Amino acid sequence: MLKMALFFAVIAIIAALFGFTGVAAGAAAIAKVLFFIFVVLCVVFLVIGFVVAKKVVD
């Protein structure tokens, strides 16, 4: 999912350089949403990992 966020961020940058503001804004919005979904999932799995590791060690 992080690859898709980076992909849309690159599309937004390229579109902005060519002056396609509507396309750039759309691609940037998609990249932002995908990035925040990735961050939330990362935090959730990090917490789950700590909980499971604590139970396994005990």
Secondary structure, DSSP 4 states (H G I P E B T S, - for coil): -HHHHHHHHHHHHHHHHHT-HHHHHHHHHHHHHHHHHHHHHHHHHHHHHHHHHHHHH-
